[in-house]
Amino acid sequence: MGLAVFDLDGTLTRRNTFGPYLLGMLVRRPWRLLRLPAVLPTAVGFGLGLCGRGALKGVLMRATLGGIARDDLARWSERFATHWAAHETFAAARAALQAHARAGDHLVLMSASPDLYVPAIGRALGFQEIICTQVRWDGDRLDGRLSTANCRGEEKARHLRQIRERVPGAASAYGNSVTDIPHLALVEHGVLVNGTRGARRIARRTGLTCERWR
């Protein structure tokens, strides 16, 4: 038994999940488009390097989803997760996941995307543990801002170090971005999937394997 850690967006899935998730709710509640101008100051700040991705993510969720009831979001999240797990994942990713499952490895999904839907995707794909960015609630209504650090870059590395303290055996990890390299470098078998040319160059210098998944 070992450990296998998978990133979600661009590693398991063919594209980013966050935008389509928000868009799906906006299609159902188009009047919320009127709230998008509230995102502009934070978007400008992000562009200027004055705030991080987590702040922008929280403002986007607050503008598009803030105030929606927990049950309403749960229904959409299950529909979204079922579709993405079945139709929007790489065949090579599913094969790698199944191989680790047959080997008896502890399967962890670790993503910067929010806990509104990542756990549902993880359950649909058979993960035993799911770590992702968490969002705030105001009672039974979504606040939308983040309640934890954005699970990206060094935050993923921090989580992986904690997991390795309690899960024995050799570890494998899969990610697709240059920001995944810090945690991929912590395992015996780190794999950069579908990385950009620059990311592949850094990954190879770090001793990682680079693969193309379809």
C-alpha positions, 0 to 999 in steps of 0.5 A: 500500500502506498499513496497516490495524490491527484490534482483535479483541473487539467490533470484529471479533467480536460479543462478547468472546472471552476468557470463552468461551475459558476456559469452553470448557476448563472444560466439558471439565475441570469439576474446574478450577472448584474452582480459581476461589476462588484468583482472588478476592483478585485480583478484589477488588484489581482492583475496588478499583483495586489491580491492573490487568486484566493481573494479573486476566487472568493469575490467571484463566488460571493458575486455569483453564488452568494446567498444561495441556499445550501440545498440548491447548491448541493443539487447543482453540485451533484449534477455537475460532479456526475457529468464531469466525472463521467464525461470530462476526465482524461482516459489516461487519468482514469487508467492511472487512478484505477491502477493505483486503486488496484495496488491498494494505494490511498487515493487523495484528490487535492485541488484549489477548486472549492469544496462546493463540488470537488468532494462530489467529483472525488466521491464519483471517481473513488477517492478516499480523501479529498482536500480542497479550498473551503468556502464560508457559509452564513447559516444555510446560505453561501457567503462565498468568501474563502474560509481556508487558504487557497489550496495551491502551490505551497499550500498543497505541499503543506498538506502533502507533508501532513498526509505523508506523516500518517500514510506509509509507503511510497507516494506518487503525485500528479499535477499539471501546473508549474504551481504543482511542482513544489508538492510533486517534488516531495514524492518518489514518483512525481508526474507533470501532466500536460504541462507547458513547455516552461513547466516541463523544463522546470519539472525535468530539472527537479527530477519529475516525469513529464507525460501527455494524457489524453 
